[in-house]
Amino acid sequence: MAPFTGSLVAFLVALLVGGLAIFISAKLVVGVDDYSHAVITGLLGAVAWALTSWIPLLGPIIALIAWVWVIKWRYPGDWGTAAVIGVVAWLAALGILFVLNSVLGLGVGAFGVPGA
């Protein structure tokens, strides 16, 4: 049971970190101040990524478009706004992970933010 519990905790922490990155980004870019909305967006974005990234040759590009589409669907604005939210979320995730992993030594990831 312990390995399952550890994996579940790692998943939840990574999801909360990814949600925090999206929350920060959405607050800065479109003024939406809802952490739970950001966490659900991260979860849905990760599912969209998982469903499309396996496609040969174009998978990563399709997955990135699908991830940005989830952001566009969940937040106000057009494709450009969603892309900016995505880039800022990615940068925020890198900053959060730097603090958590380098400074605090936790060794976590950011679920729901590709490449972070």
N, C-alpha and C positions, 0 to 999 in steps of 0.2 A: 504494500500500500504506500510506503514511503516514496518510491520513485514516481508514482502517479501524482502524489501530493506535491512533490517538488516540481514536477513538470507543470502542474496546474498553477502553482504559485508563480513560476517563471512566466507562464503565458499571461496571467493576470497582470503582473507587474509590467511586462512588455506592452500589453494592451493599454494600460493606464499611462505609460510613458508616451506611446504613439498618440493617444487621445489628448494628452497635454500639449504635444507639439501642434496638433491640429487646432486645439483650443486657442493657443497663443496666436497662431496664424490667422484664424478666422476672426479673432478679436481685433487684431491689427489691421487686417485687410478689409473686412466688411462690417466690423463692429458687433458681431454676434458673440454673446457672452453666455455660453451654455456648454459646460464641460461634458455632461452626459450625452449631448448631441454630438460632440466631437468624438467621444469614445465609440459611439455607435457608428459614426462615419468611418472611423479607423477600422472597425471590425468589418463593415460592408466593403470598404476599399480593399482590405486584405482578401476577402472572399472573391471579389472581382479579379484581383491580381492572380489568385490561385487558379481560377477557372480559365484564365486566358494565357498565362505566361508559358505554359507547356507547348503551345502551338509552334511547330517548327518554323525556323527562320524569322518570322515576324512576331512571335510570341511576346517578347519584351516590349515591343512598340505598341502592340495591341493592348497589353496589360497596362502600360502607362496611360494610354488613352482611356481605358476602362476605369482606372483609378481616378483620373481627373474628372471623368463623367460622374462618378459617385459624388465627388466634391461639388460639382456643378448642380447635381440633383438635390443635394442636401443644404446648399447655401445659396443666398441670393447672388445674382450676377450671371455673366456670360462665360464662355469658354476661357477667355483671357483672365477673368477674375479667378476662375477655378484653378487655372494654371499658376497664377501668382500665389494663391492660397497653398497650392501644392509645394511650390519652391520654398516659400517661407516656412511651411511645416517641416520640410526636409532639413532646412538650416536650423530650425528650432530643435529638431530631434537630435541633430549632430551636437549642438550645444548642451542639451540635457544629458545625452549619453556621455559626453566628455566629462561632465561633472560627476555623474553617477559612477562611471567606470574608471576614469583616471584619478579623480580626486578621492572618491569614496571607496573605490575598488569593488564595486558590486558585480560587475560582469553581466549586465542586462542588455536587452535590445529594445527596439521600438516597433512593436507589431502594428501594422496599419500604415506605416510610412516606408515605402519602398527605398531600399538602398541605405537605410539608416541603421 
